[in-house]
Amino acid sequence: MSEKTGALPKAKIEKTSLTWFLWLVPIAAAGLCGWFVVRDVLLQGPGITIYFQNIEGLQEQNSFLQYRGAVVGQVTGLKLTPDKQQVAVQVRLSRPGADLARQGSIFWIVRPELKLGSISGLRTIVTGDYISVQPGDGPPTNAFIGMDSRPVEHQGALEITLLAPQLGSLQEKSPIFYRGIQVGEVLQCRLGGDARKIIIDSFIRSNYALLVRTNSKFWNAGGVNVHIGLFSGVEFGAESAQTLLSGGIEFATPPDFQDAATNGSVFVLNEKVDDAWKKWAPTIALPTPPPPISELHHKTGSLFDIKARQ
């Protein structure tokens, strides 16, 4: 009986390399969970909502917000507003893009666009439509009203109004020329309050604003000009290929020019140009122009030299 009640044998536990490997599984799972927390909480910026009239081309989780070509956010939700007039696009910003959530920021959807005289957004055919942004400098906010198209950058420019009896081939973003150089652009075209005239809101770039004087003459440079002469026959002409397709405006300033135009100045847009206007060539001092190409080459070297140094 005493032999049967002796001490029980003890189990001997041996640790093998497989034992340590099994512990790696929960450790890796915990580390992965920790990474998701860091990515979703610490590395992401705030969420914002952008309201658009039409979001055709955007896809939840597949469309992105870009700034200067860099991805700074992702579309996380698309929801129709209760009044069914707009679509609320929810975007989660990345940490580097968090500062874009400020009042004054402008958002628009970049799509492939084909207009007379211009093609834009072709890259979206491959990458898909995306949202672009122009940063603002106001206080932080998380709600924005999106624009239908890219805003025209004319900060500090001279804003003028042109009045015409007919719109012709003019349209938004039609160029404005001075002696063949584009110095401005059409912002929008609208019908006047009495429905008798077309109001063309335009701007002249700040470095060319002094060219516009109160006695400057503007004319419609779009379309084809036809001249019939007794000896020369029928002659066809156009200001440029660009104005032939998308319309355009040109202006001239007389040698005895008057005071510089100010914001809100109104001019008549003549249907035809007087040949004498094209001969005007007054001397008007402009702000310091950019250095010539030869000077830039001397300072920085050619593009091939720069690439070679890199």
C-alpha beads as a LAMMPS data file, in Angstrom:
LAMMPS data file: protein, C-alpha beads

310 atoms
309 bonds

1 atom types
1 bond types

-500.0 500.0 xlo xhi
-500.0 500.0 ylo yhi
-500.0 500.0 zlo zhi

Masses

1 110.0

Atoms # bond

1 1 1 0.000 0.000 0.000
2 1 1 2.840 2.375 0.799
3 1 1 4.386 1.673 -2.576
4 1 1 1.184 2.672 -4.332
5 1 1 0.865 5.973 -2.396
6 1 1 4.318 7.251 -3.328
7 1 1 4.982 10.686 -5.005
8 1 1 3.436 11.163 -8.417
9 1 1 5.788 11.725 -11.356
10 1 1 6.143 15.336 -12.561
11 1 1 5.592 16.337 -16.178
12 1 1 8.593 17.725 -17.958
13 1 1 7.862 20.735 -20.200
14 1 1 10.221 21.336 -23.072
15 1 1 10.170 24.603 -25.101
16 1 1 10.895 24.313 -28.791
17 1 1 11.321 26.905 -31.547
18 1 1 7.706 26.239 -32.608
19 1 1 6.514 27.502 -29.220
20 1 1 8.131 30.912 -29.719
21 1 1 6.725 31.075 -33.241
22 1 1 3.174 30.608 -31.951
23 1 1 3.623 33.598 -29.629
24 1 1 4.445 35.763 -32.652
25 1 1 0.891 35.449 -33.959
26 1 1 -0.877 37.369 -31.130
27 1 1 2.024 39.823 -30.918
28 1 1 1.744 40.568 -34.642
29 1 1 -2.034 40.927 -34.351
30 1 1 -1.646 43.405 -31.504
31 1 1 0.934 45.349 -33.484
32 1 1 -1.348 45.450 -36.528
33 1 1 -4.218 46.756 -34.420
34 1 1 -1.912 49.392 -32.990
35 1 1 -0.916 50.466 -36.516
36 1 1 -4.560 50.826 -37.542
37 1 1 -5.171 53.035 -34.516
38 1 1 -2.154 55.206 -35.335
39 1 1 -3.146 55.440 -39.009
40 1 1 -6.822 56.187 -38.395
41 1 1 -6.435 58.505 -35.425
42 1 1 -2.970 60.000 -35.213
43 1 1 -1.935 60.207 -38.879
44 1 1 -5.247 61.422 -40.314
45 1 1 -6.534 64.953 -40.391
46 1 1 -10.068 66.214 -39.795
47 1 1 -13.134 65.247 -41.779
48 1 1 -14.826 67.885 -43.935
49 1 1 -18.045 68.071 -45.949
50 1 1 -18.199 69.685 -49.393
51 1 1 -21.568 70.379 -51.031
52 1 1 -21.756 70.031 -54.833
53 1 1 -24.620 70.366 -57.297
54 1 1 -23.381 67.389 -59.309
55 1 1 -20.813 64.775 -58.259
56 1 1 -20.868 62.656 -61.412
57 1 1 -17.519 60.854 -61.656
58 1 1 -16.753 60.732 -57.915
59 1 1 -16.679 57.372 -56.136
60 1 1 -16.751 56.634 -52.447
61 1 1 -13.363 55.335 -51.191
62 1 1 -11.936 55.535 -54.755
63 1 1 -11.829 59.307 -55.348
64 1 1 -9.271 61.609 -53.773
65 1 1 -8.634 65.222 -52.878
66 1 1 -5.468 66.595 -54.460
67 1 1 -3.451 69.764 -53.996
68 1 1 -0.573 70.558 -56.365
69 1 1 -0.752 66.963 -57.592
70 1 1 -0.337 65.426 -54.113
71 1 1 -3.116 63.384 -52.508
72 1 1 -4.236 65.146 -49.307
73 1 1 -7.558 63.442 -48.657
74 1 1 -9.966 60.684 -49.634
75 1 1 -13.689 60.684 -50.348
76 1 1 -15.298 58.599 -47.600
77 1 1 -18.989 59.226 -48.210
78 1 1 -21.533 60.553 -50.720
79 1 1 -24.962 61.544 -49.441
80 1 1 -27.877 63.444 -50.949
81 1 1 -29.003 66.409 -48.839
82 1 1 -32.528 66.272 -47.347
83 1 1 -33.857 68.831 -49.875
84 1 1 -32.344 66.761 -52.722
85 1 1 -30.752 69.895 -54.204
86 1 1 -27.105 69.063 -53.412
87 1 1 -24.819 66.165 -52.627
88 1 1 -22.742 66.185 -49.439
89 1 1 -19.275 64.785 -50.143
90 1 1 -17.462 63.673 -47.013
91 1 1 -13.676 63.849 -47.243
92 1 1 -11.138 62.643 -44.706
93 1 1 -8.034 64.830 -44.903
94 1 1 -4.553 63.492 -44.326
95 1 1 -2.446 65.028 -41.579
96 1 1 -0.389 67.153 -44.058
97 1 1 -3.641 68.416 -45.600
98 1 1 -5.327 69.319 -42.318
99 1 1 -4.598 73.036 -42.762
100 1 1 -6.770 73.098 -45.898
101 1 1 -9.901 72.977 -43.721
102 1 1 -10.152 76.764 -43.473
103 1 1 -12.667 79.374 -44.539
104 1 1 -11.809 80.684 -47.975
105 1 1 -10.669 77.326 -49.346
106 1 1 -12.238 76.626 -52.737
107 1 1 -13.006 73.077 -53.877
108 1 1 -13.983 71.878 -57.358
109 1 1 -14.186 68.571 -59.235
110 1 1 -11.629 68.025 -61.982
111 1 1 -13.126 66.271 -64.991
112 1 1 -12.005 65.845 -68.607
113 1 1 -13.233 68.941 -70.414
114 1 1 -13.264 69.722 -74.097
115 1 1 -14.134 73.230 -75.200
116 1 1 -13.518 75.208 -78.306
117 1 1 -9.871 76.183 -78.153
118 1 1 -8.960 74.313 -74.962
119 1 1 -8.683 70.803 -73.561
120 1 1 -8.220 70.142 -69.850
121 1 1 -8.400 67.326 -67.327
122 1 1 -7.324 64.566 -69.720
123 1 1 -5.419 62.822 -66.912
124 1 1 -8.721 62.025 -65.223
125 1 1 -9.558 59.619 -68.053
126 1 1 -6.950 57.281 -66.538
127 1 1 -7.017 58.216 -62.840
128 1 1 -10.709 59.080 -62.517
129 1 1 -12.288 62.362 -61.472
130 1 1 -10.918 63.962 -58.313
131 1 1 -11.408 67.032 -56.156
132 1 1 -8.906 69.864 -56.238
133 1 1 -8.536 72.739 -53.798
134 1 1 -7.314 76.312 -53.630
135 1 1 -6.319 76.968 -49.976
136 1 1 -7.923 79.731 -47.948
137 1 1 -6.493 81.629 -44.993
138 1 1 -9.545 82.014 -42.755
139 1 1 -10.350 80.332 -39.441
140 1 1 -10.775 76.515 -39.346
141 1 1 -14.086 75.082 -40.552
142 1 1 -15.392 71.761 -41.829
143 1 1 -18.184 72.704 -44.291
144 1 1 -17.708 74.124 -47.798
145 1 1 -19.700 74.887 -50.948
146 1 1 -17.965 73.364 -53.973
147 1 1 -17.645 75.130 -57.325
148 1 1 -18.624 73.767 -60.720
149 1 1 -15.225 74.487 -62.269
150 1 1 -11.739 75.714 -61.470
151 1 1 -11.766 79.328 -60.217
152 1 1 -10.057 81.909 -62.366
153 1 1 -7.059 83.348 -60.537
154 1 1 -7.195 87.123 -60.855
155 1 1 -6.128 88.368 -57.444
156 1 1 -4.995 91.974 -57.684
157 1 1 -6.156 92.227 -61.318
158 1 1 -8.091 95.097 -62.872
159 1 1 -11.773 94.149 -63.107
160 1 1 -13.701 95.780 -65.940
161 1 1 -17.099 95.404 -67.591
162 1 1 -17.720 95.323 -71.341
163 1 1 -21.120 95.976 -72.931
164 1 1 -22.041 94.370 -76.248
165 1 1 -25.242 94.050 -78.296
166 1 1 -24.457 90.404 -79.142
167 1 1 -22.290 87.762 -77.457
168 1 1 -21.015 86.178 -80.656
169 1 1 -18.390 83.500 -80.076
170 1 1 -17.317 84.877 -76.685
171 1 1 -17.536 82.608 -73.674
172 1 1 -16.162 82.194 -70.188
173 1 1 -12.323 82.226 -70.215
174 1 1 -12.114 83.803 -73.676
175 1 1 -8.777 85.666 -73.871
176 1 1 -8.230 89.421 -73.968
177 1 1 -5.294 90.619 -76.099
178 1 1 -3.201 93.760 -76.360
179 1 1 -1.055 93.869 -79.509
180 1 1 -1.291 90.078 -79.781
181 1 1 -0.290 89.350 -76.165
182 1 1 -2.890 87.844 -73.850
183 1 1 -3.263 90.206 -70.907
184 1 1 -6.628 89.201 -69.488
185 1 1 -9.620 86.917 -69.617
186 1 1 -13.403 86.872 -69.604
187 1 1 -14.884 85.891 -66.249
188 1 1 -18.532 85.497 -67.191
189 1 1 -21.120 86.616 -69.712
190 1 1 -24.671 87.520 -68.680
191 1 1 -27.744 89.268 -69.957
192 1 1 -28.325 92.817 -68.732
193 1 1 -31.204 93.736 -66.483
194 1 1 -33.210 95.225 -69.375
195 1 1 -32.380 92.259 -71.651
196 1 1 -31.006 94.652 -74.297
197 1 1 -27.272 94.238 -73.783
198 1 1 -24.772 91.546 -72.946
199 1 1 -22.645 92.245 -69.877
200 1 1 -19.171 90.727 -70.074
201 1 1 -17.307 90.704 -66.755
202 1 1 -13.563 90.547 -67.418
203 1 1 -10.195 91.151 -65.822
204 1 1 -6.795 92.433 -66.901
205 1 1 -3.745 90.986 -65.149
206 1 1 -2.177 93.327 -62.632
207 1 1 1.115 93.705 -64.518
208 1 1 -0.803 94.878 -67.622
209 1 1 -3.502 96.940 -65.883
210 1 1 -1.866 100.279 -66.792
211 1 1 -2.478 99.557 -70.470
212 1 1 -6.197 100.117 -69.969
213 1 1 -7.088 103.814 -69.993
214 1 1 -10.439 105.520 -69.803
215 1 1 -10.269 106.189 -73.572
216 1 1 -9.123 102.685 -74.604
217 1 1 -11.070 100.952 -77.353
218 1 1 -12.230 97.326 -77.148
219 1 1 -13.503 95.152 -79.990
220 1 1 -14.619 91.605 -80.609
221 1 1 -11.658 89.757 -82.115
222 1 1 -13.406 86.400 -82.555
223 1 1 -14.759 84.811 -85.687
224 1 1 -13.722 85.414 -89.281
225 1 1 -13.322 88.830 -90.855
226 1 1 -14.409 89.180 -94.468
227 1 1 -13.186 92.059 -96.631
228 1 1 -14.364 92.629 -100.192
229 1 1 -12.244 94.929 -102.340
230 1 1 -12.751 96.172 -105.850
231 1 1 -9.328 94.966 -106.997
232 1 1 -8.272 92.565 -104.227
233 1 1 -11.426 90.477 -104.323
234 1 1 -12.680 88.661 -101.237
235 1 1 -10.267 88.338 -98.311
236 1 1 -10.767 86.231 -95.189
237 1 1 -8.881 86.732 -91.935
238 1 1 -8.917 86.055 -88.207
239 1 1 -7.025 87.520 -85.267
240 1 1 -5.635 84.093 -84.302
241 1 1 -6.507 80.413 -84.378
242 1 1 -7.456 80.631 -80.707
243 1 1 -9.965 83.458 -81.172
244 1 1 -11.356 81.715 -84.237
245 1 1 -12.341 78.756 -82.040
246 1 1 -13.062 80.191 -78.589
247 1 1 -13.678 83.861 -79.281
248 1 1 -11.571 86.720 -78.022
249 1 1 -11.354 90.415 -77.248
250 1 1 -8.687 92.901 -78.213
251 1 1 -8.126 96.487 -77.157
252 1 1 -5.903 99.420 -78.001
253 1 1 -5.005 102.656 -76.241
254 1 1 -4.428 105.942 -78.144
255 1 1 -1.158 107.893 -77.887
256 1 1 -2.964 110.698 -76.051
257 1 1 -4.132 108.266 -73.393
258 1 1 -6.103 109.443 -70.380
259 1 1 -6.168 108.306 -66.760
260 1 1 -5.763 104.634 -65.916
261 1 1 -8.966 102.631 -65.628
262 1 1 -10.089 101.545 -62.178
263 1 1 -12.005 98.511 -60.931
264 1 1 -15.556 98.598 -62.219
265 1 1 -14.787 100.688 -65.301
266 1 1 -17.263 100.116 -68.138
267 1 1 -16.365 100.017 -71.836
268 1 1 -18.280 99.432 -75.036
269 1 1 -17.268 96.280 -76.884
270 1 1 -17.270 97.280 -80.543
271 1 1 -18.344 94.699 -83.094
272 1 1 -15.652 95.751 -85.569
273 1 1 -12.213 97.307 -85.278
274 1 1 -11.205 100.611 -86.781
275 1 1 -7.957 100.200 -88.699
276 1 1 -6.597 103.323 -86.998
277 1 1 -6.870 101.657 -83.578
278 1 1 -4.413 98.947 -84.554
279 1 1 -1.821 101.590 -85.386
280 1 1 -1.871 103.078 -81.892
281 1 1 1.355 102.355 -80.037
282 1 1 1.630 104.598 -76.965
283 1 1 4.561 104.432 -74.574
284 1 1 3.218 103.190 -71.229
285 1 1 5.587 102.234 -68.415
286 1 1 4.703 98.805 -67.002
287 1 1 5.893 97.081 -63.824
288 1 1 9.264 95.383 -64.085
289 1 1 8.851 92.508 -66.565
290 1 1 10.415 89.075 -65.971
291 1 1 14.068 88.755 -67.081
292 1 1 14.676 87.583 -70.647
293 1 1 15.336 83.940 -71.376
294 1 1 19.020 84.613 -72.093
295 1 1 19.487 86.111 -68.625
296 1 1 17.749 83.195 -66.979
297 1 1 19.997 80.829 -68.925
298 1 1 23.086 82.707 -67.742
299 1 1 21.990 82.540 -64.081
300 1 1 20.607 79.032 -63.864
301 1 1 21.908 77.177 -66.897
302 1 1 19.824 75.297 -69.417
303 1 1 17.341 72.619 -68.516
304 1 1 19.755 69.958 -69.724
305 1 1 22.546 71.383 -67.563
306 1 1 20.315 71.296 -64.502
307 1 1 19.333 67.699 -65.151
308 1 1 22.987 66.789 -65.668
309 1 1 23.947 68.323 -62.308
310 1 1 21.191 66.334 -60.628

Bonds

1 1 1 2
2 1 2 3
3 1 3 4
4 1 4 5
5 1 5 6
6 1 6 7
7 1 7 8
8 1 8 9
9 1 9 10
10 1 10 11
11 1 11 12
12 1 12 13
13 1 13 14
14 1 14 15
15 1 15 16
16 1 16 17
17 1 17 18
18 1 18 19
19 1 19 20
20 1 20 21
21 1 21 22
22 1 22 23
23 1 23 24
24 1 24 25
25 1 25 26
26 1 26 27
27 1 27 28
28 1 28 29
29 1 29 30
30 1 30 31
31 1 31 32
32 1 32 33
33 1 33 34
34 1 34 35
35 1 35 36
36 1 36 37
37 1 37 38
38 1 38 39
39 1 39 40
40 1 40 41
41 1 41 42
42 1 42 43
43 1 43 44
44 1 44 45
45 1 45 46
46 1 46 47
47 1 47 48
48 1 48 49
49 1 49 50
50 1 50 51
51 1 51 52
52 1 52 53
53 1 53 54
54 1 54 55
55 1 55 56
56 1 56 57
57 1 57 58
58 1 58 59
59 1 59 60
60 1 60 61
61 1 61 62
62 1 62 63
63 1 63 64
64 1 64 65
65 1 65 66
66 1 66 67
67 1 67 68
68 1 68 69
69 1 69 70
70 1 70 71
71 1 71 72
72 1 72 73
73 1 73 74
74 1 74 75
75 1 75 76
76 1 76 77
77 1 77 78
78 1 78 79
79 1 79 80
80 1 80 81
81 1 81 82
82 1 82 83
83 1 83 84
84 1 84 85
85 1 85 86
86 1 86 87
87 1 87 88
88 1 88 89
89 1 89 90
90 1 90 91
91 1 91 92
92 1 92 93
93 1 93 94
94 1 94 95
95 1 95 96
96 1 96 97
97 1 97 98
98 1 98 99
99 1 99 100
100 1 100 101
101 1 101 102
102 1 102 103
103 1 103 104
104 1 104 105
105 1 105 106
106 1 106 107
107 1 107 108
108 1 108 109
109 1 109 110
110 1 110 111
111 1 111 112
112 1 112 113
113 1 113 114
114 1 114 115
115 1 115 116
116 1 116 117
117 1 117 118
118 1 118 119
119 1 119 120
120 1 120 121
121 1 121 122
122 1 122 123
123 1 123 124
124 1 124 125
125 1 125 126
126 1 126 127
127 1 127 128
128 1 128 129
129 1 129 130
130 1 130 131
131 1 131 132
132 1 132 133
133 1 133 134
134 1 134 135
135 1 135 136
136 1 136 137
137 1 137 138
138 1 138 139
139 1 139 140
140 1 140 141
141 1 141 142
142 1 142 143
143 1 143 144
144 1 144 145
145 1 145 146
146 1 146 147
147 1 147 148
148 1 148 149
149 1 149 150
150 1 150 151
151 1 151 152
152 1 152 153
153 1 153 154
154 1 154 155
155 1 155 156
156 1 156 157
157 1 157 158
158 1 158 159
159 1 159 160
160 1 160 161
161 1 161 162
162 1 162 163
163 1 163 164
164 1 164 165
165 1 165 166
166 1 166 167
167 1 167 168
168 1 168 169
169 1 169 170
170 1 170 171
171 1 171 172
172 1 172 173
173 1 173 174
174 1 174 175
175 1 175 176
176 1 176 177
177 1 177 178
178 1 178 179
179 1 179 180
180 1 180 181
181 1 181 182
182 1 182 183
183 1 183 184
184 1 184 185
185 1 185 186
186 1 186 187
187 1 187 188
188 1 188 189
189 1 189 190
190 1 190 191
191 1 191 192
192 1 192 193
193 1 193 194
194 1 194 195
195 1 195 196
196 1 196 197
197 1 197 198
198 1 198 199
199 1 199 200
200 1 200 201
201 1 201 202
202 1 202 203
203 1 203 204
204 1 204 205
205 1 205 206
206 1 206 207
207 1 207 208
208 1 208 209
209 1 209 210
210 1 210 211
211 1 211 212
212 1 212 213
213 1 213 214
214 1 214 215
215 1 215 216
216 1 216 217
217 1 217 218
218 1 218 219
219 1 219 220
220 1 220 221
221 1 221 222
222 1 222 223
223 1 223 224
224 1 224 225
225 1 225 226
226 1 226 227
227 1 227 228
228 1 228 229
229 1 229 230
230 1 230 231
231 1 231 232
232 1 232 233
233 1 233 234
234 1 234 235
235 1 235 236
236 1 236 237
237 1 237 238
238 1 238 239
239 1 239 240
240 1 240 241
241 1 241 242
242 1 242 243
243 1 243 244
244 1 244 245
245 1 245 246
246 1 246 247
247 1 247 248
248 1 248 249
249 1 249 250
250 1 250 251
251 1 251 252
252 1 252 253
253 1 253 254
254 1 254 255
255 1 255 256
256 1 256 257
257 1 257 258
258 1 258 259
259 1 259 260
260 1 260 261
261 1 261 262
262 1 262 263
263 1 263 264
264 1 264 265
265 1 265 266
266 1 266 267
267 1 267 268
268 1 268 269
269 1 269 270
270 1 270 271
271 1 271 272
272 1 272 273
273 1 273 274
274 1 274 275
275 1 275 276
276 1 276 277
277 1 277 278
278 1 278 279
279 1 279 280
280 1 280 281
281 1 281 282
282 1 282 283
283 1 283 284
284 1 284 285
285 1 285 286
286 1 286 287
287 1 287 288
288 1 288 289
289 1 289 290
290 1 290 291
291 1 291 292
292 1 292 293
293 1 293 294
294 1 294 295
295 1 295 296
296 1 296 297
297 1 297 298
298 1 298 299
299 1 299 300
300 1 300 301
301 1 301 302
302 1 302 303
303 1 303 304
304 1 304 305
305 1 305 306
306 1 306 307
307 1 307 308
308 1 308 309
309 1 309 310
